[in-house]
Amino acid sequence: MKTATATPVRLGDVVITVLLLAVFVGAYLLAQDWPFRTKLFPGLLATAGIGIAVLKLGGHGVQAYRHRTRHSATRQEDAGSEQGDDHSIEYVFGTAGARAWLAALGWAAAFFVALCVLGVFITVPLFTLAYLKISGSAGWLGATIYAVVAGGVLWFVFGELLAVPMPAGIF
Amino acid sequence: MFQTFFQSLLDVLQPETIAIMLVGIAIGFVVGVLPGLGGSVTLALMLPFIFDMEPVQAFAFLLGMWVVTATTGDITSVLFGVPGEATSAATVFDGYPMTKRGEAGRALGAALLSSTQGALLGAFFLALSVPILRPLVLAFGPPEFLMLTLLGLTFVVALSGRNVLKGFLMAALGMLVALVGIDPQEGVPRYAFGQLYLWDGIDIVPLVIGLFAGAEVLQLMLSKTSIATRTADNISGIRQGVRDTFRHWTVVVRSSAIGIGIGIIPGMGGSVSQFIAYGHAQQTSKHPERFGKGAVEGVLAAGANNNAKDAGSLVPTIAFGIPGSVGAAVLLGAFLITGLNPGPEMLTTNLNITFSMVWIMVLANIVAVAVSFLLIRQLVKLTLIPGTWLVPFLLVLLGVGAFTASNNINDIFVMLAAAALGVVAIHWDWPRVPFLLAVVLGGLAERYLFLSYSLHGWSWLTTPSVLGLGALIVFVAVWPYVRAMRRRGKEPVPARVETKDNDLTGVGK
């Protein structure tokens, strides 16, 4: 367990709380145009959400005030004290560099854009080959076999055998 | 009831159902052995595949897979010191030291068989709880179910994270998402913003896939780690481990009981349960000093507890629609997909499906352990697969899984939005489970509210049962603050070092 220390307010927490507050206010305002039975539950819910968000922001204010007035030699606690398990998702997200994030998000974006544009049967082998070769540093043979098998199995099982509708692309 | 109980066994033993269950078990096997891919994540990924299945088949597939991950998760914990599942972490404490001193087979034998025994005890309890729960559930009306829904949400918020207000905010957001679409009362589109796609509401499948699996896939893409970096050399002595489970049968029974008890409490989860069972086994052992250095009782306690808690978490899920764990919360989505309503129906008209779940848990565990013993050497090789080789396969599952929810490309965008929300939630320590649970329960809560209002006006608010449940909700919501304040009062405060004030919401872990 962490020792007693004033933790600084994290900007991300404040931003998320403000965004949620905006969502609840918007939800409340939109609900005002609806009939009573339609707006009752959303209205109650949005009101509760606004109340909790305001309470949370107040908590951030109190936290920031306490941190500013009391903190001294314990600042390093926030980042350094929680040594995570290097397999945990929190640890990986917290320690990955900007380059790794850009690469991962870029690959994910490329996959889903290709899925929408080219369809699944073209995207899967192409993406698999490119990803394994470039990001996975795999050999040509292994990557090609994986790509062909992945595309082939997907086409045969989902397209032919089960006839499940799949993303077909825009062409 | 007995007739239904045995009839449900026949339902499960139908060739098609058995075949589907075996597929689920096979997937659960691989997922359980591979660290990083949790049972809940895989449940989420597999939800789209049950659309065309009968309820019993759907649960044979999902439940068979889920319970097996808990069993096989112990294999990597023992062999590599890396938990295959988050709920297998306590198995590492003694399982891995046993491996290091050349007793991997004994540890595996003990872990696998105690897992099965825990699962059987849990399934027995689940079956036994039906006649006890049925009169209770049938005595409840819409007001009580509304309060129970809110109580379940409050439990999950209060117990699943360190920050209660964050949990409530996520739950409120989830309920708003559940309200998107045509209002069932008046037929008015709500929060649809003129988009025809949103008139049907937001499907649970892309949300679950994005929220849980999306973040996990991104983690694999970021870390690029292979799952295990070393191989297990010596796997022998399995029989001795099997004998240990019978020699220390009281440890198995007590740890299973702890698992069932904690599994029933929504939000506590297996991660907590296994450590409590482990600690209890250590306290009651004649040789507590051996724990952490390779005590077989430690392996038995963690293994038995791990599986028993799954059955425990199903009890409130089935009876009240309040999931006892993350996996059960995802499984609740399967109820909706297959057209089942958790609650009274599961104990009356759909009792056969409830009993089928009991049989599925029993059969899946027996099959899993039998196959584990046969294929253990081959299974451990799976852990050598590099993470990058899994990424294309998982991305396909994300995309195709989300798309098949309603064969609409917009489902993929919903999944991506949910994945982004999941990543932000993990990175900034906002709990995801209250959000998911609120999406699932939001529609039910509104329906119970209208039924209560239509039947009783507002007078239902003053009935004793509603007031009692309301008081319980307040207690559950406030208790973490009270506990934190009491803890602060007890802790000595060193000079110039403040008490932990994790803002107004600060609650210890």
Interface residues (C-beta under 8 A of the other chain):
Chain A: M1 K2 T3 A4 T5 A6 T7 V9 R10 G12 D13 I16 T17 L20 V23 F24 A27 L30 A31 W34 P35 R37 T38 L40 F41 P42 L45 A46 A48 G49 I52 A53 L55 K56 G58 G59 H60 V62 Q63 R66 R70 S72 A73 T74 H87 I89 E90 V92 F93 G94 A96 A100 W101 A103 A104 L105 W107 A108 F111 F112 L115 C116 V120 V124 F127 T128 Y131 L132 S135 G136 S137 A138 Y146 A147 A150 L154 F158 V164 P165 M166 P167
Chain B: P35 G36 V82 L165 K166 F168 L169 A172 L173 M175 L176 L179 D183 Q185 E186 V188 R190 Y191 A215 E216 V217 L218 Q219 M221 L222 S223 K224 T225 P386 T388 W389 V391 P392 F393 L395 V396 G399 V400 F403 T404 N407 I409 I412 L416 V423 V424 I426 H427 W428 D429 W430 A445 E446 L449 F450 Y453 R488 E491 V493 P494 R496 V497 E498 T499 K500 D501 N502 D503 L504 T505 G508 K509
